[in-house]
């Protein structure tokens, strides 16, 4: 059974940003206090917000391109 979160609720609006913030804080603390595997976990945790920002930033850029400028279409297909 799946549970749906209703739009406009606190968890719907702030759930992902809070999770990314907690992950970032964990990564920063792991980098400061740990060695070995903790450094690798820190890299993953601190890199996650960067990947999320790139994903949504690139999606915003590519969603505004006109249909004729898609690089995946060949001229022979048109």
Biopython code that builds the backbone (N, CA, C, O; Angstrom):
import numpy as np
from Bio.PDB.StructureBuilder import StructureBuilder

atoms = [
    (1, "UNK", "N", (0.851, -1.173, 0.000)),
    (1, "UNK", "CA", (0.000, 0.000, 0.000)),
    (1, "UNK", "C", (0.900, 1.241, 0.000)),
    (1, "UNK", "O", (1.819, 1.352, 0.812)),
    (2, "UNK", "N", (0.631, 2.145, -0.896)),
    (2, "UNK", "CA", (1.413, 3.376, -0.968)),
    (2, "UNK", "C", (0.665, 4.495, -0.274)),
    (2, "UNK", "O", (-0.562, 4.576, -0.318)),
    (3, "UNK", "N", (1.435, 5.350, 0.362)),
    (3, "UNK", "CA", (0.859, 6.507, 1.041)),
    (3, "UNK", "C", (1.245, 7.741, 0.245)),
    (3, "UNK", "O", (2.415, 7.933, -0.087)),
    (4, "UNK", "N", (0.289, 8.553, -0.054)),
    (4, "UNK", "CA", (0.529, 9.781, -0.792)),
    (4, "UNK", "C", (0.522, 10.967, 0.166)),
    (4, "UNK", "O", (-0.311, 11.049, 1.069)),
    (5, "UNK", "N", (1.453, 11.874, -0.044)),
    (5, "UNK", "CA", (1.513, 13.087, 0.758)),
    (5, "UNK", "C", (0.753, 14.169, -0.014)),
    (5, "UNK", "O", (1.033, 14.418, -1.187)),
    (6, "UNK", "N", (-0.190, 14.794, 0.642)),
    (6, "UNK", "CA", (-0.990, 15.810, -0.027)),
    (6, "UNK", "C", (-0.184, 17.073, -0.275)),
    (6, "UNK", "O", (0.618, 17.496, 0.558)),
    (7, "UNK", "N", (-0.416, 17.668, -1.444)),
    (7, "UNK", "CA", (0.259, 18.916, -1.796)),
    (7, "UNK", "C", (-0.148, 20.007, -0.818)),
    (7, "UNK", "O", (-1.309, 20.104, -0.420)),
    (8, "UNK", "N", (0.828, 20.825, -0.439)),
    (8, "UNK", "CA", (0.566, 21.927, 0.471)),
    (8, "UNK", "C", (0.832, 21.599, 1.920)),
    (8, "UNK", "O", (0.811, 22.492, 2.766)),
    (9, "UNK", "N", (1.084, 20.319, 2.232)),
    (9, "UNK", "CA", (1.389, 19.975, 3.612)),
    (9, "UNK", "C", (2.859, 20.277, 3.906)),
    (9, "UNK", "O", (3.662, 20.460, 2.992)),
    (10, "UNK", "N", (3.192, 20.324, 5.184)),
    (10, "UNK", "CA", (4.560, 20.631, 5.597)),
    (10, "UNK", "C", (5.548, 19.623, 5.022)),
    (10, "UNK", "O", (6.600, 20.006, 4.510)),
    (11, "UNK", "N", (5.217, 18.349, 5.103)),
    (11, "UNK", "CA", (6.121, 17.305, 4.620)),
    (11, "UNK", "C", (6.281, 17.357, 3.106)),
    (11, "UNK", "O", (7.371, 17.085, 2.602)),
    (12, "UNK", "N", (5.245, 17.693, 2.378)),
    (12, "UNK", "CA", (5.330, 17.793, 0.920)),
    (12, "UNK", "C", (6.263, 18.937, 0.506)),
    (12, "UNK", "O", (7.053, 18.792, -0.427)),
    (13, "UNK", "N", (6.168, 20.052, 1.192)),
    (13, "UNK", "CA", (6.956, 21.232, 0.823)),
    (13, "UNK", "C", (8.385, 21.136, 1.331)),
    (13, "UNK", "O", (9.315, 21.446, 0.588)),
    (14, "UNK", "N", (8.587, 20.717, 2.567)),
    (14, "UNK", "CA", (9.896, 20.777, 3.207)),
    (14, "UNK", "C", (10.583, 19.429, 3.377)),
    (14, "UNK", "O", (11.705, 19.391, 3.883)),
    (15, "UNK", "N", (9.970, 18.337, 2.985)),
    (15, "UNK", "CA", (10.546, 17.017, 3.212)),
    (15, "UNK", "C", (11.905, 16.817, 2.555)),
    (15, "UNK", "O", (12.870, 16.449, 3.226)),
    (16, "UNK", "N", (11.989, 17.053, 1.267)),
    (16, "UNK", "CA", (13.255, 16.840, 0.544)),
    (16, "UNK", "C", (14.317, 17.861, 0.945)),
    (16, "UNK", "O", (15.459, 17.462, 1.170)),
    (17, "UNK", "N", (14.007, 19.165, 1.047)),
    (17, "UNK", "CA", (15.053, 20.090, 1.490)),
    (17, "UNK", "C", (15.619, 19.765, 2.881)),
    (17, "UNK", "O", (16.819, 19.921, 3.108)),
    (18, "UNK", "N", (14.777, 19.320, 3.800)),
    (18, "UNK", "CA", (15.269, 18.948, 5.121)),
    (18, "UNK", "C", (16.145, 17.706, 5.027)),
    (18, "UNK", "O", (17.178, 17.632, 5.691)),
    (19, "UNK", "N", (15.751, 16.730, 4.215)),
    (19, "UNK", "CA", (16.561, 15.516, 4.051)),
    (19, "UNK", "C", (17.921, 15.842, 3.442)),
    (19, "UNK", "O", (18.932, 15.280, 3.863)),
    (20, "UNK", "N", (17.962, 16.741, 2.457)),
    (20, "UNK", "CA", (19.235, 17.140, 1.845)),
    (20, "UNK", "C", (20.094, 17.893, 2.858)),
    (20, "UNK", "O", (21.313, 17.717, 2.879)),
    (21, "UNK", "N", (19.485, 18.721, 3.690)),
    (21, "UNK", "CA", (20.238, 19.450, 4.715)),
    (21, "UNK", "C", (20.830, 18.493, 5.745)),
    (21, "UNK", "O", (21.985, 18.651, 6.140)),
    (22, "UNK", "N", (20.060, 17.514, 6.178)),
    (22, "UNK", "CA", (20.555, 16.534, 7.150)),
    (22, "UNK", "C", (21.696, 15.717, 6.539)),
    (22, "UNK", "O", (22.694, 15.448, 7.207)),
    (23, "UNK", "N", (21.551, 15.328, 5.283)),
    (23, "UNK", "CA", (22.610, 14.587, 4.596)),
    (23, "UNK", "C", (23.885, 15.424, 4.474)),
    (23, "UNK", "O", (24.987, 14.901, 4.639)),
    (24, "UNK", "N", (23.741, 16.708, 4.188)),
    (24, "UNK", "CA", (24.892, 17.599, 4.081)),
    (24, "UNK", "C", (25.591, 17.769, 5.432)),
    (24, "UNK", "O", (26.819, 17.733, 5.503)),
    (25, "UNK", "N", (24.823, 17.953, 6.490)),
    (25, "UNK", "CA", (25.409, 18.089, 7.824)),
    (25, "UNK", "C", (26.138, 16.803, 8.212)),
    (25, "UNK", "O", (27.228, 16.852, 8.782)),
    (26, "UNK", "N", (25.536, 15.656, 7.905)),
    (26, "UNK", "CA", (26.216, 14.387, 8.165)),
    (26, "UNK", "C", (27.538, 14.322, 7.409)),
    (26, "UNK", "O", (28.549, 13.901, 7.971)),
    (27, "UNK", "N", (27.545, 14.731, 6.144)),
    (27, "UNK", "CA", (28.761, 14.695, 5.345)),
    (27, "UNK", "C", (29.842, 15.611, 5.891)),
    (27, "UNK", "O", (31.015, 15.240, 5.921)),
    (28, "UNK", "N", (29.460, 16.791, 6.318)),
    (28, "UNK", "CA", (30.441, 17.723, 6.880)),
    (28, "UNK", "C", (31.032, 17.195, 8.185)),
    (28, "UNK", "O", (32.239, 17.289, 8.408)),
    (29, "UNK", "N", (30.185, 16.644, 9.036)),
    (29, "UNK", "CA", (30.684, 16.081, 10.293)),
    (29, "UNK", "C", (31.554, 14.845, 10.050)),
    (29, "UNK", "O", (32.563, 14.654, 10.728)),
    (30, "UNK", "N", (31.170, 14.015, 9.095)),
    (30, "UNK", "CA", (31.968, 12.834, 8.777)),
    (30, "UNK", "C", (33.332, 13.228, 8.241)),
    (30, "UNK", "O", (34.330, 12.575, 8.545)),
    (31, "UNK", "N", (33.387, 14.292, 7.446)),
    (31, "UNK", "CA", (34.674, 14.751, 6.907)),
    (31, "UNK", "C", (35.560, 15.316, 8.007)),
    (31, "UNK", "O", (36.777, 15.136, 7.976)),
    (32, "UNK", "N", (34.961, 15.995, 8.975)),
    (32, "UNK", "CA", (35.748, 16.581, 10.058)),
    (32, "UNK", "C", (36.221, 15.560, 11.078)),
    (32, "UNK", "O", (37.343, 15.644, 11.577)),
    (33, "UNK", "N", (35.367, 14.601, 11.385)),
    (33, "UNK", "CA", (35.639, 13.717, 12.513)),
    (33, "UNK", "C", (36.122, 12.320, 12.134)),
    (33, "UNK", "O", (36.653, 11.608, 12.986)),
    (34, "UNK", "N", (35.950, 11.914, 10.881)),
    (34, "UNK", "CA", (36.246, 10.537, 10.534)),
    (34, "UNK", "C", (37.415, 10.370, 9.594)),
    (34, "UNK", "O", (37.884, 11.323, 8.970)),
    (35, "UNK", "N", (37.879, 9.126, 9.506)),
    (35, "UNK", "CA", (38.918, 8.735, 8.572)),
    (35, "UNK", "C", (38.470, 7.467, 7.851)),
    (35, "UNK", "O", (37.521, 6.801, 8.265)),
    (36, "UNK", "N", (39.163, 7.153, 6.779)),
    (36, "UNK", "CA", (38.865, 5.920, 6.057)),
    (36, "UNK", "C", (37.536, 5.977, 5.343)),
    (36, "UNK", "O", (37.311, 6.843, 4.497)),
    (37, "UNK", "N", (36.647, 5.045, 5.687)),
    (37, "UNK", "CA", (35.345, 4.946, 5.028)),
    (37, "UNK", "C", (34.501, 6.185, 5.278)),
    (37, "UNK", "O", (33.659, 6.535, 4.451)),
    (38, "UNK", "N", (34.716, 6.856, 6.412)),
    (38, "UNK", "CA", (33.945, 8.061, 6.720)),
    (38, "UNK", "C", (34.225, 9.178, 5.719)),
    (38, "UNK", "O", (33.337, 9.972, 5.409)),
    (39, "UNK", "N", (35.456, 9.243, 5.212)),
    (39, "UNK", "CA", (35.775, 10.257, 4.205)),
    (39, "UNK", "C", (35.035, 9.986, 2.905)),
    (39, "UNK", "O", (34.561, 10.914, 2.248)),
    (40, "UNK", "N", (34.936, 8.708, 2.532)),
    (40, "UNK", "CA", (34.186, 8.354, 1.322)),
    (40, "UNK", "C", (32.704, 8.679, 1.497)),
    (40, "UNK", "O", (32.071, 9.207, 0.583)),
    (41, "UNK", "N", (32.153, 8.366, 2.665)),
    (41, "UNK", "CA", (30.754, 8.705, 2.935)),
    (41, "UNK", "C", (30.546, 10.212, 2.935)),
    (41, "UNK", "O", (29.501, 10.702, 2.507)),
    (42, "UNK", "N", (31.543, 10.946, 3.418)),
    (42, "UNK", "CA", (31.449, 12.401, 3.415)),
    (42, "UNK", "C", (31.401, 12.937, 1.993)),
    (42, "UNK", "O", (30.614, 13.836, 1.695)),
    (43, "UNK", "N", (32.238, 12.392, 1.110)),
    (43, "UNK", "CA", (32.218, 12.822, -0.291)),
    (43, "UNK", "C", (30.852, 12.571, -0.923)),
    (43, "UNK", "O", (30.327, 13.426, -1.638)),
    (44, "UNK", "N", (30.284, 11.411, -0.661)),
    (44, "UNK", "CA", (28.959, 11.100, -1.213)),
    (44, "UNK", "C", (27.882, 12.027, -0.647)),
    (44, "UNK", "O", (27.029, 12.527, -1.380)),
    (45, "UNK", "N", (27.939, 12.243, 0.653)),
    (45, "UNK", "CA", (26.907, 13.057, 1.305)),
    (45, "UNK", "C", (26.987, 14.519, 0.895)),
    (45, "UNK", "O", (25.956, 15.159, 0.687)),
    (46, "UNK", "N", (28.194, 15.055, 0.775)),
    (46, "UNK", "CA", (28.342, 16.469, 0.413)),
    (46, "UNK", "C", (28.135, 16.656, -1.093)),
    (46, "UNK", "O", (27.726, 17.730, -1.532)),
    (47, "UNK", "N", (28.414, 15.624, -1.879)),
    (47, "UNK", "CA", (28.213, 15.720, -3.326)),
    (47, "UNK", "C", (26.767, 15.586, -3.762)),
    (47, "UNK", "O", (26.410, 16.023, -4.856)),
    (48, "UNK", "N", (25.929, 14.992, -2.927)),
    (48, "UNK", "CA", (24.525, 14.791, -3.287)),
    (48, "UNK", "C", (23.784, 16.096, -3.575)),
    (48, "UNK", "O", (23.084, 16.154, -4.586)),
    (49, "UNK", "N", (23.887, 17.146, -2.759)),
    (49, "UNK", "CA", (23.193, 18.394, -3.100)),
    (49, "UNK", "C", (23.672, 18.993, -4.418)),
    (49, "UNK", "O", (22.887, 19.616, -5.134)),
    (50, "UNK", "N", (24.938, 18.814, -4.742)),
    (50, "UNK", "CA", (25.455, 19.322, -6.014)),
    (50, "UNK", "C", (24.802, 18.578, -7.174)),
    (50, "UNK", "O", (24.398, 19.194, -8.160)),
    (51, "UNK", "N", (24.700, 17.258, -7.060)),
    (51, "UNK", "CA", (24.058, 16.475, -8.117)),
    (51, "UNK", "C", (22.570, 16.811, -8.261)),
    (51, "UNK", "O", (22.045, 16.871, -9.373)),
    (52, "UNK", "N", (21.906, 17.027, -7.139)),
    (52, "UNK", "CA", (20.486, 17.407, -7.179)),
    (52, "UNK", "C", (20.323, 18.759, -7.877)),
    (52, "UNK", "O", (19.426, 18.930, -8.703)),
    (53, "UNK", "N", (21.186, 19.712, -7.545)),
    (53, "UNK", "CA", (21.112, 21.031, -8.170)),
    (53, "UNK", "C", (21.400, 20.951, -9.661)),
    (53, "UNK", "O", (20.731, 21.612, -10.456)),
    (54, "UNK", "N", (22.387, 20.151, -10.050)),
    (54, "UNK", "CA", (22.685, 19.986, -11.477)),
    (54, "UNK", "C", (21.518, 19.351, -12.222)),
    (54, "UNK", "O", (21.174, 19.769, -13.328)),
    (55, "UNK", "N", (20.913, 18.342, -11.611)),
    (55, "UNK", "CA", (19.797, 17.667, -12.267)),
    (55, "UNK", "C", (18.640, 18.630, -12.545)),
    (55, "UNK", "O", (18.122, 18.681, -13.661)),
    (56, "UNK", "N", (18.247, 19.382, -11.538)),
    (56, "UNK", "CA", (17.116, 20.275, -11.715)),
    (56, "UNK", "C", (17.494, 21.513, -12.522)),
    (56, "UNK", "O", (16.655, 22.064, -13.234)),
    (57, "UNK", "N", (18.734, 21.953, -12.420)),
    (57, "UNK", "CA", (19.176, 23.079, -13.243)),
    (57, "UNK", "C", (19.216, 22.743, -14.715)),
    (57, "UNK", "O", (18.759, 23.523, -15.550)),
    (58, "UNK", "N", (19.767, 21.573, -15.040)),
    (58, "UNK", "CA", (19.815, 21.158, -16.444)),
    (58, "UNK", "C", (18.425, 20.853, -16.983)),
    (58, "UNK", "O", (18.134, 21.113, -18.151)),
    (59, "UNK", "N", (17.565, 20.301, -16.127)),
    (59, "UNK", "CA", (16.201, 20.036, -16.570)),
    (59, "UNK", "C", (15.483, 21.343, -16.913)),
    (59, "UNK", "O", (14.707, 21.400, -17.867)),
    (60, "UNK", "N", (15.744, 22.380, -16.137)),
    (60, "UNK", "CA", (15.120, 23.679, -16.406)),
    (60, "UNK", "C", (15.651, 24.273, -17.705)),
    (60, "UNK", "O", (14.894, 24.878, -18.464)),
    (61, "UNK", "N", (16.944, 24.106, -17.967)),
    (61, "UNK", "CA", (17.534, 24.645, -19.194)),
    (61, "UNK", "C", (16.984, 23.919, -20.408)),
    (61, "UNK", "O", (16.584, 24.555, -21.383)),
    (62, "UNK", "N", (16.959, 22.585, -20.360)),
    (62, "UNK", "CA", (16.530, 21.817, -21.519)),
    (62, "UNK", "C", (15.025, 21.847, -21.737)),
    (62, "UNK", "O", (14.565, 21.549, -22.840)),
    (63, "UNK", "N", (14.256, 22.194, -20.735)),
    (63, "UNK", "CA", (12.813, 22.274, -20.932)),
    (63, "UNK", "C", (12.420, 23.534, -21.705)),
    (63, "UNK", "O", (11.300, 23.615, -22.211)),
    (64, "UNK", "N", (13.320, 24.520, -21.806)),
    (64, "UNK", "CA", (13.021, 25.752, -22.511)),
    (64, "UNK", "C", (13.531, 25.758, -23.947)),
    (64, "UNK", "O", (13.347, 26.748, -24.655)),
    (65, "UNK", "N", (14.166, 24.680, -24.392)),
    (65, "UNK", "CA", (14.649, 24.618, -25.771)),
    (65, "UNK", "C", (13.478, 24.404, -26.721)),
    (65, "UNK", "O", (12.550, 23.659, -26.405)),
    (66, "UNK", "N", (13.514, 25.048, -27.877)),
    (66, "UNK", "CA", (12.475, 24.776, -28.874)),
    (66, "UNK", "C", (12.587, 23.342, -29.379)),
    (66, "UNK", "O", (13.659, 22.740, -29.303)),
    (67, "UNK", "N", (11.510, 22.800, -29.884)),
    (67, "UNK", "CA", (11.488, 21.404, -30.315)),
    (67, "UNK", "C", (12.466, 21.136, -31.458)),
    (67, "UNK", "O", (12.960, 20.015, -31.582)),
    (68, "UNK", "N", (12.754, 22.123, -32.287)),
    (68, "UNK", "CA", (13.640, 21.922, -33.411)),
    (68, "UNK", "C", (15.106, 21.858, -33.047)),
    (68, "UNK", "O", (15.912, 21.461, -33.888)),
    (69, "UNK", "N", (15.494, 22.227, -31.844)),
    (69, "UNK", "CA", (16.901, 22.265, -31.442)),
    (69, "UNK", "C", (17.331, 21.042, -30.645)),
    (69, "UNK", "O", (18.367, 21.086, -29.981)),
    (70, "UNK", "N", (16.583, 19.970, -30.686)),
    (70, "UNK", "CA", (16.968, 18.783, -29.944)),
    (70, "UNK", "C", (18.097, 18.086, -30.686)),
    (70, "UNK", "O", (17.987, 17.806, -31.879)),
    (71, "UNK", "N", (19.173, 17.810, -29.978)),
    (71, "UNK", "CA", (20.350, 17.229, -30.612)),
    (71, "UNK", "C", (20.163, 15.761, -30.950)),
    (71, "UNK", "O", (20.926, 15.226, -31.755)),
    (72, "UNK", "N", (19.176, 15.086, -30.367)),
    (72, "UNK", "CA", (19.005, 13.665, -30.614)),
    (72, "UNK", "C", (18.316, 13.388, -31.954)),
    (72, "UNK", "O", (18.367, 12.260, -32.443)),
    (73, "UNK", "N", (17.680, 14.384, -32.550)),
    (73, "UNK", "CA", (17.013, 14.193, -33.847)),
    (73, "UNK", "C", (18.001, 14.388, -34.988)),
    (73, "UNK", "O", (18.794, 15.330, -34.993)),
    (74, "UNK", "N", (17.937, 13.485, -35.944)),
    (74, "UNK", "CA", (18.753, 13.647, -37.137)),
    (74, "UNK", "C", (17.990, 14.445, -38.171)),
    (74, "UNK", "O", (16.759, 14.453, -38.177)),
    (75, "UNK", "N", (18.720, 15.114, -39.046)),
    (75, "UNK", "CA", (18.056, 15.911, -40.079)),
    (75, "UNK", "C", (17.281, 15.012, -41.052)),
    (75, "UNK", "O", (16.292, 15.445, -41.643)),
    (76, "UNK", "N", (17.724, 13.777, -41.215)),
    (76, "UNK", "CA", (17.031, 12.885, -42.128)),
    (76, "UNK", "C", (15.697, 12.410, -41.567)),
    (76, "UNK", "O", (14.827, 11.971, -42.320)),
    (77, "UNK", "N", (15.529, 12.498, -40.231)),
    (77, "UNK", "CA", (14.278, 12.082, -39.604)),
    (77, "UNK", "C", (13.181, 13.133, -39.778)),
    (77, "UNK", "O", (12.001, 12.807, -39.652)),
    (78, "UNK", "N", (13.536, 14.360, -40.059)),
    (78, "UNK", "CA", (12.551, 15.437, -40.120)),
    (78, "UNK", "C", (11.721, 15.427, -41.366)),
    (78, "UNK", "O", (10.855, 16.285, -41.537)),
]
sb = StructureBuilder()
sb.init_structure("model")
sb.init_model(0)
sb.init_chain("A")
sb.init_seg("    ")
for serial, (resi, resn, name, xyz) in enumerate(atoms, 1):
    if name == "N":
        sb.init_residue(resn, " ", resi, " ")
    sb.init_atom(name, np.array(xyz, "f"), 0.0, 1.0, " ", f" {name:<3s}", serial, name[0])
structure = sb.get_structure()
